[in-house]
Amino acid sequence: MAALFTVTYGISTPLAAYGVFLPVFAEAFAWSRGAISTALSVNLLVGGLAGFAIGALADRHGPRVMLFSTLALAAVAFALVSTVDTLGELYLFVGVLGGVGMSSFYLLSTTTVTRWFGARRGLALALVLVGFNLGYISAGPLAAWLIEQLGWRIAYATLGIGCGLITMLAALTVRLPRADEVEGPADARRAASSSEPSVTLAAALADPRQWMLNVAWLLLGGLALMVSVHIVPFAHDQGISLAGASLALTAYGIGAVSGRIGSGVVSDWLGTFATVRAGYLLQLVALLLLLRLSSHAALLGSLVLLGMGFAAADTMLAKAVPEVFGMRALGAILGVLNLGWRLGAALGPAAAGFLYDLTGSYAVPFGAAPAVVLASWGLFALGSSRRRA
């Protein structure tokens, strides 16, 4: 758990910092925000396609080699961002190389910790994935400080190399459990194994529930990345300094940390599906409040609430998959679902950026966000049914 937490925290830091660098790139090169956001979209699409193969390979050979090699590529990719002078170079380093490099950390972290833990799986997943959200708390202020002290080029090189080395060392210790290391007494493990579903990848792909969960995750991915990428420039447009605007990411991260850990504890008590409904409800309330903001403090409060809801729903979606489909092809099935999340995450920031370029406002993408949450909620309810549709 410590190793996987380190991986998720370390590799999420240069990704979370991208929103802070976005207005810097726009000012330095006179690129549109839509064009800059597209680099992250390419990253997510390429990573989703690569993750499909990585999940299947990890089911057969274990997570260590794939995790280490992809993290090494991510470190090189983000360090090379410090050398960009053209949009093509940004798309190559952040989009293609960074996409393959970041394709495994979420997927292999969730599948590995799921295989280690049974009765307390919700809390274990939350404690590992909270590293992703802690990255959002620290990345904004850290990136803004590094840019101010060192300039943006050295800042991105420092983030890429430093985070890459730390995560690669952690990845070397990751492995799957032996039979006697899985959480819980032997009798409980045998009972759980006999009662859980055991679905192959082919059977999952033929099951409509898988595609409902896929679209539900796609919508959440688009919404989460749209907010995280564009909330800093949104706040900066209101006259807030770059350092002050970066606190929006910190507020989002604080809420997400609370949502991760809280949902992990609550889900092991109330169950996965009751907890995910609470996460969706928090998102809906937060987005409605975001549309009626009256102050900077209200903005930060809405983002705390939104982070809680996003993190709770995301953690529970990862927990729901083995409960619906079993562990037999968990890596491959999550790889398909991860591709859906990344497709949404790729489209969300780019669409919001181009809509801003077209209208000069974020009113359209943020105004549609509550409807997106409701659609995702409904699809999750259908896709998580215990009966085969």
N, C-alpha and C positions, 0 to 999 in steps of 0.2 A: 504493500500500500504506500509506503514512504517513497519508493522508487517511482511508482506510477503517478503519485501526487507531484513529485518533482518534474516529471516529464510534462504533465499537463500545465503546470504553472510556468515552467521555463519556456516552452514552445509557444504558449499563448501570448507571451509578452510582446514580441515583435509584431504579431498579428493585431493585438489590441491597440498598439501604438500607431497603426496605419491611419486611423482617423485623425490623429494629431498631426501627422505629416501631410495629410491631404491638402489643407489650405497652404502649407509651405510649398508643396509642389506647384499648386495653382499660381502662387505669387512668383515663384522662381522661374517657371517655364511658360507661363500664360496658357496652361492647359485648362480645359473645362473640368468641372468636378465630375461630370458624367464619364469623361474619358479616363480620369484617374481612378474612379470607382470600378471601371471595367477590368483593371488589372486584378483586383481582388475577386471579381466574378470569374475570371479565367482560372485563378488559383483554386477556387472552390470547385469548379467544374472538372478541372484536371485531377484534383485530389479525389473527387468522388469516383471518377472512372478508375483511377489507380487503386483506390481503397477496395473496390470490388474484388480485384485479384489478390490484394494483400490479405483480406479477410479469409479467403479460401485457402491461401497458402499457410496462414497462421493456424487454421484448423488442423492442418496436417503436420506442420513442422514446429509449431510453437511461435511465440511472439518476439523472441529476443533479437534475432538477426534482422528481421524486417523492421523492427522498431529502431534499432541502432542505425541502420543504413539510411533510412528515410530521414531521421533526425539530422544526420550528418549533411545530407543534401540540403535540408532546410537552413542549416547554419550558413552554408556557403551561399545559398540564394539570397538570404537577407543581408549578408555582409556585402554582396555585390550591388545591392541597391544603392550603396554609397557612391557608385561610379556612374549612375545613369545620367544621360544627357538627352535621350529621346524617349518617346512613348513606347517604341518597340522594345527598347532595353528594359523598361519598367515591366512590360507585359511578359518578357522572357524570364526575368529574375523573380518577380513577385508571382506572376501568373503560372508559368510552366514549371520552372525548377522548384519554386516555393510550393506550388500545388502538389507535386509528387512528394516533396519533403514533408508536408504537413498532412499527408493522406492517412497516416496510421495512428496518430497519437490518441485521438478520441476512440476510434474503433477498437484498437488493441487494448487500450486501458479498460474499456467497458467489458469486453469479452474476457479478458484475463481475470479481472476482479470478480466477475460473475461466476467463473469456474472455481474460485477460491472460497466463496462464501455462499451459504444457503440461507439459514434462518435470519441472519442480519445483513442480507444482501443490499437492502435499501440504504442503510447507513454506510456500508462499505463503499458503494457506488458514489454516494454523496461526498464522502471524505476524499475520494480520489478526484472526482470531477470538480470539486470546489477550487482546485488549483487553477482551472480555467478562469474562474471568476475573480480569484485573487490577482490574476494577471491583469484583469481590467481595472482593478483598484489601483495597482501600482504603476501600470504602464503609462497612463496618461501623464501624471505628474513627472514620472521619471523621464519620459521622452521630451516633454517640454523643457525640463531642466537641462538635459543633455544638449538639446538644440541651442539653448541660450548660452551654454558654457563652451560647447565645442563646434557648433555649426551642425547643420542637418546631415551632412555627409558622414562625418566621423561619428555622429550620434547613431545613425543606422548601422554602421559597421560595428560599433561597440555592442549594440543590442544583439545583432546576429551572431557574432563570434562568442560573446559571453554566454548567452542563453544556450547556444548550440553545444558548447563544451560541457556545461552542467547537465543538460538533458542526455547527452550521449553517455556520460559516466553512469547516470542513473539507469539507463536502458540496459547496460551490461549485466545488471543484477536481476532483471525480470525473467521469470520462468513460470511454467504451469505447475500446479500442485501435484504431488504424488497422492495416491489413493488414501493414505493415512493422514494427509494434511488438510483435507477438505473439512470445513467447519461443521461441527455437530457430531453426535454419537453415531456409531456405525449403523445401528438399527434405523435411526432417523434418516440417514443418507440413503439406505436401501429403500425405505418406504417412499421417500421423495422421488427417487429414481424411477420406481415402478409406477407412480401415479402421474408423473409429468408427461406431457406429450413429447414425441420424438419424431420430428418432421424433417425430411430431407429438403435441400434447396429446391429441387424440382417441384416437390409437393407444395412448398411455400409459394413459389411463383405462380402456381395454378390456383391458389386460394385467394379469393377477392379480398379477404381481410388484410392480407399483406399489402395490397395496393392502396387500401383505405388508410392504413397506418403510414404508408409511404407519402401519400398526398398530405396527410395531417402534419407529418414532420417537415415536408417541403414548405408548407405555409408558415410554420413556426420558424424555420430557418431563414426564410426571406424576411420575416418581420424582425427577428432578433438582429440580423446583420444590418438591415436598413437603419435601425435605431442606433446600433453601436458605431457604425461608420459615419452617420450624418448628424448625430446629436452634438458633436463638438463644433462643426461648422455652423450648425443651426444656432447654437448659443453664441458663437463668435459673431455671427451676423447681427445679433442683437446688441452689439457694442461691448461684449465681455472680452477681456484679454484672453490670449491663447491659454495661458496658465489657468485662468479662472474658468474658462470653458472646459478645460480638461477635467475639472471636478465633476462634470456631468457623467463621465465614464466612471469616476470613483464612486459616485452615488449609485449608479447602476450596478457596479461591482459589489458594493456593500449589501445591497438588496439581494443580489444573486447568491452571495455567500450564505446569507441567512436562509434563503429559499432552498439551497442545496441541502444544507445540514438539517434544517427543519423538516423538509420533505422526507429525508432519509429516516429520521427518527419516527415521524408520524406514519410513514407508509408501513414500517415494520409493526406498527400497532393497529392502525385503521385499515391497512391494505393499500395496494397500488392504485386501484381505480378511484377510490374516494379521494385520495391525495391528489391525483392528477386533475380531478374536477376542481379542487380548491385552487390549484395553480392556474388553470384557465380563468377562473373567476377573478383572481387577483390581476391578471393581465388585462381583462376587459375593463375593470374599474380604473386601473392606472391609465389606460389609453384614453378613456373618456375624460378623466381629469386633465390629461395632457392637452386635450383640445380646448380646455377652458382655463388656461393658465393666467394667473394674475401677477405673478412675481417670480423672481429667480429662486427663492426658497421653495415655492410650489413646484417649480420644474424639478428641483433636486428630490423633493419628496415623491413626486410621481415616478421618477426613475428608480428610486429605492423600491417602491411597490412593484414596478414593472420587472425589475431584476429578480425579485422574489418569485413572481409568477412564472417568468420564463424558465428560471433554473429548476423550479419544482416540476413543471411539466416536462422539461427535457430529461431530467433524471428519471422520472417515472416512465417515460416512453422507453428509455433504455432498459428499465427493469421489467416492463410489460412484455417485451419480446420473448425472453425465455419462458415466461409464464404462458404465453399463447402458443409458441412453436417448439419449446424445448431446447435442449443444448446440442443436439446432434450436429447441426450445421449452423451453429450460432454465429460464427464469424462471417460466413458467406451471406446469411440472411441479414445481419446487421450491416454488411457491406452494401447490400442493395438499398436498405433503408437510409444508410448514410449518404448514398448517392442522391437520393431524393432530398434529404436535408440540404446537401451542398448545392443542388440545383436551385432550390429556393433561395439559399443564401447568396448564390451568384447573381440571381436575377434581382433580388430586392434592393441592394445598394445601387446597382447600375440604373435600375428603373427610377429610383428616387433621385439620383444625380441628374439624369436626363430630363426628368420632370421639372426639377429645379431650374435647369438651364432653359427650359422652354417657357416656364411660367414665372420664374423669379421668386418662387415660394415653395415651401414644403407642405402646403395645405392639402394637396391631393393625396400624396402617399400616406401622410399621417392621418388624414381624415378617413381613409379607407381601412386603417389598421383594425378598428374594433370588429368590422365585418369579417376580416381575415381570421381573427381569433375565434369567432363563433363558428365559422366553417371548419376550422381545424378541430375544434371541440367535438362537433358532430361526427366528423369522420373518425376520430379516435374512438368515440363510443361505439360505432359500428365495427371498426376494425379490431377492437379488443374483446369482442364477444367470444366466449369460450366455445360456442358451437361453430362448426365449419359452415360458412355461408353458402 
